[in-house]
Each structure stands twice: as C-alpha cells, then as structure tokens.
Amino acid sequence: MTTSTPYITQQGPEDRFGREFLLCVTDPTNPGEVDQGKVSRAIGDASELVNSYLGKR
C-alpha cells in the first residue's frame, strides 16, 4: 500500500497569500471567515495537477 505525501497543508495558502486574500477569494459575501472547503478543494486540485506531471508512484 502506498501513501500520499501532501504537497501542501491547510495552513500553506494562508502562509503564502495571507488571511485577507483568502477571505476575499473564498467567500466574498461573508468576508469574516475563510471557506475551508474551498481551500481544501484548491489543495486537492493542485495535488492532482502535480501528480499528473509526476505520474503515480
């Protein structure tokens, strides 16, 4: 059985782009809270893209 190593954590986007940016892009109608579901989907999409270049191992 192989395990997947995450390329990024939930905290990564906030560290990279800042909380204010995430507030604006994940939920512009409720700017007081980051939509973690959207962050998780973006992380998943990015991981799939990386895996498509690296190939499954």
N, CA, C and O atoms as a DFTB+ gen file, in Angstrom:
228 C
 N C O
     1  1       0.842      -1.172       0.000
     2  2       0.000       0.000       0.000
     3  2       0.892       1.241       0.000
     4  3       1.853       1.323       0.765
     5  1       0.572       2.190      -0.848
     6  2       1.322       3.435      -0.883
     7  2       0.514       4.530      -0.216
     8  3      -0.717       4.521      -0.239
     9  1       1.215       5.456       0.370
    10  2       0.547       6.595       0.980
    11  2       0.947       7.843       0.227
    12  3       2.045       7.944      -0.319
    13  1       0.043       8.774       0.212
    14  2       0.282      10.020      -0.494
    15  2       0.867      11.045       0.468
    16  3       0.343      11.249       1.563
    17  1       1.930      11.675       0.064
    18  2       2.520      12.745       0.849
    19  2       1.904      14.058       0.396
    20  3       1.967      14.393      -0.787
    21  1       1.315      14.803       1.312
    22  2       0.705      16.067       0.894
    23  2       1.773      17.076       0.470
    24  3       2.830      17.191       1.092
    25  1       1.471      17.786      -0.586
    26  2       2.386      18.824      -1.065
    27  2       2.181      20.125      -0.295
    28  3       3.076      20.967      -0.221
    29  1       0.990      20.271       0.275
    30  2       0.644      21.497       0.983
    31  2      -0.373      21.170       2.071
    32  3      -1.145      20.220       1.941
    33  1      -0.370      21.948       3.127
    34  2      -1.332      21.775       4.216
    35  2      -2.389      22.870       4.139
    36  3      -2.285      23.786       3.324
    37  1      -3.389      22.771       4.979
    38  2      -4.431      23.806       5.036
    39  2      -3.823      25.169       5.372
    40  3      -4.317      26.197       4.909
    41  1      -2.771      25.184       6.163
    42  2      -2.152      26.443       6.577
    43  2      -1.308      27.065       5.466
    44  3      -1.068      28.272       5.470
    45  1      -0.862      26.254       4.523
    46  2       0.030      26.732       3.471
    47  2      -0.469      27.932       2.687
    48  3       0.268      28.908       2.548
    49  1      -1.699      27.900       2.165
    50  2      -2.180      29.053       1.402
    51  2      -2.247      30.335       2.237
    52  3      -1.961      31.422       1.734
    53  1      -2.621      30.208       3.496
    54  2      -2.672      31.402       4.342
    55  2      -1.271      31.948       4.589
    56  3      -1.064      33.162       4.579
    57  1      -0.312      31.055       4.809
    58  2       1.069      31.496       4.999
    59  2       1.597      32.183       3.743
    60  3       2.321      33.174       3.828
    61  1       1.233      31.656       2.590
    62  2       1.765      32.170       1.322
    63  2       1.084      33.454       0.874
    64  3       1.751      34.401       0.458
    65  1      -0.254      33.490       0.959
    66  2      -1.015      34.605       0.391
    67  2      -1.600      35.554       1.426
    68  3      -1.971      36.679       1.093
    69  1      -1.687      35.117       2.667
    70  2      -2.250      35.951       3.724
    71  2      -3.735      35.710       3.935
    72  3      -4.461      35.347       3.010
    73  1      -4.161      35.916       5.145
    74  2      -5.557      35.676       5.522
    75  2      -6.517      36.600       4.778
    76  3      -7.581      36.159       4.344
    77  1      -6.163      37.850       4.625
    78  2      -7.054      38.801       3.948
    79  2      -7.365      38.359       2.521
    80  3      -8.511      38.442       2.080
    81  1      -6.356      37.893       1.805
    82  2      -6.564      37.408       0.438
    83  2      -7.514      36.216       0.436
    84  3      -8.444      36.164      -0.369
    85  1      -7.286      35.254       1.335
    86  2      -8.154      34.078       1.392
    87  2      -9.582      34.451       1.754
    88  3     -10.528      33.857       1.237
    89  1      -9.745      35.420       2.628
    90  2     -11.092      35.882       2.964
    91  2     -11.806      36.408       1.727
    92  3     -12.985      36.126       1.517
    93  1     -11.101      37.161       0.923
    94  2     -11.703      37.754      -0.283
    95  2     -12.016      36.718      -1.352
    96  3     -13.076      36.782      -1.974
    97  1     -11.131      35.778      -1.575
    98  2     -11.323      34.844      -2.690
    99  2     -12.176      33.633      -2.342
   100  3     -12.753      33.021      -3.241
   101  1     -12.277      33.266      -1.070
   102  2     -13.062      32.073      -0.750
   103  2     -14.512      32.390      -0.421
   104  3     -15.380      31.542      -0.628
   105  1     -14.796      33.559       0.074
   106  2     -16.177      33.900       0.408
   107  2     -16.360      35.412       0.417
   108  3     -16.405      36.022       1.485
   109  1     -16.466      36.023      -0.764
   110  2     -16.567      37.480      -0.836
   111  2     -17.839      38.042      -0.195
   112  3     -17.867      39.219       0.164
   113  1     -18.893      37.230      -0.043
   114  2     -20.131      37.727       0.562
   115  2     -20.110      37.660       2.079
   116  3     -20.915      38.321       2.736
   117  1     -19.205      36.875       2.647
   118  2     -19.071      36.754       4.099
   119  2     -17.593      36.868       4.436
   120  3     -16.957      35.873       4.782
   121  1     -17.037      38.080       4.339
   122  2     -15.584      38.234       4.454
   123  2     -15.002      37.999       5.842
   124  3     -13.814      38.243       6.048
   125  1     -15.787      37.540       6.786
   126  2     -15.253      37.305       8.120
   127  2     -14.699      35.915       8.331
   128  3     -14.095      35.639       9.368
   129  1     -14.897      35.025       7.354
   130  2     -14.496      33.638       7.561
   131  2     -13.980      33.020       6.264
   132  3     -14.609      33.143       5.213
   133  1     -12.833      32.356       6.348
   134  2     -12.272      31.648       5.197
   135  2     -13.082      30.378       4.984
   136  3     -13.326      29.630       5.931
   137  1     -13.499      30.129       3.747
   138  2     -14.231      28.903       3.412
   139  2     -13.213      27.777       3.259
   140  3     -12.593      27.632       2.206
   141  1     -13.046      26.984       4.314
   142  2     -12.037      25.924       4.326
   143  2     -12.332      24.843       3.295
   144  3     -11.415      24.178       2.814
   145  1     -13.602      24.662       2.954
   146  2     -13.953      23.698       1.916
   147  2     -13.355      24.084       0.579
   148  3     -12.856      23.230      -0.153
   149  1     -13.402      25.371       0.257
   150  2     -12.814      25.847      -0.998
   151  2     -11.297      25.723      -0.967
   152  3     -10.676      25.390      -1.976
   153  1     -10.706      25.988       0.182
   154  2      -9.256      25.836       0.313
   155  2      -8.878      24.368       0.116
   156  3      -7.905      24.065      -0.575
   157  1      -9.633      23.467       0.712
   158  2      -9.361      22.027       0.562
   159  2      -9.483      21.582      -0.886
   160  3      -8.660      20.805      -1.370
   161  1     -10.511      22.071      -1.583
   162  2     -10.673      21.709      -2.995
   163  2      -9.516      22.237      -3.836
   164  3      -9.034      21.546      -4.734
   165  1      -9.073      23.450      -3.552
   166  2      -7.941      24.014      -4.295
   167  2      -6.672      23.206      -4.046
   168  3      -5.892      22.971      -4.968
   169  1      -6.467      22.784      -2.809
   170  2      -5.308      21.948      -2.487
   171  2      -5.399      20.623      -3.231
   172  3      -4.407      20.154      -3.789
   173  1      -6.581      20.020      -3.243
   174  2      -6.777      18.763      -3.962
   175  2      -6.524      18.911      -5.448
   176  3      -5.874      18.064      -6.060
   177  1      -7.041      19.994      -6.034
   178  2      -6.827      20.242      -7.463
   179  2      -5.345      20.424      -7.777
   180  3      -4.839      19.892      -8.765
   181  1      -4.657      21.180      -6.924
   182  2      -3.225      21.403      -7.143
   183  2      -2.442      20.100      -7.008
   184  3      -1.511      19.849      -7.773
   185  1      -2.817      19.280      -6.043
   186  2      -2.141      17.993      -5.857
   187  2      -2.342      17.086      -7.061
   188  3      -1.410      16.409      -7.493
   189  1      -3.560      17.068      -7.607
   190  2      -3.830      16.265      -8.800
   191  2      -2.998      16.745      -9.984
   192  3      -2.501      15.935     -10.767
   193  1      -2.849      18.047     -10.114
   194  2      -2.041      18.592     -11.205
   195  2      -0.582      18.163     -11.060
   196  3       0.041      17.734     -12.031
   197  1      -0.041      18.280      -9.852
   198  2       1.341      17.851      -9.612
   199  2       1.487      16.368      -9.922
   200  3       2.437      15.960     -10.591
   201  1       0.547      15.562      -9.437
   202  2       0.610      14.121      -9.684
   203  2       0.534      13.787     -11.167
   204  3       1.146      12.818     -11.615
   205  1      -0.209      14.576     -11.930
   206  2      -0.306      14.304     -13.367
   207  2       1.038      14.506     -14.060
   208  3       1.327      13.849     -15.061
   209  1       1.852      15.404     -13.537
   210  2       3.184      15.617     -14.100
   211  2       4.180      14.572     -13.603
   212  3       5.064      14.147     -14.348
   213  1       4.038      14.163     -12.358
   214  2       4.986      13.217     -11.775
   215  2       4.644      11.768     -12.082
   216  3       5.524      10.906     -12.086
   217  1       3.399      11.502     -12.333
   218  2       2.953      10.129     -12.547
   219  2       2.740       9.449     -11.215
   220  3       3.370       9.802     -10.219
   221  1       1.863       8.486     -11.197
   222  2       1.590       7.757      -9.952
   223  2       2.768       6.863      -9.622
   224  3       3.328       6.211     -10.503
   225  1       3.139       6.832      -8.368
   226  2       4.272       6.022      -7.909
   227  2       3.823       5.058      -6.862
   228  3       4.631       4.285      -6.347
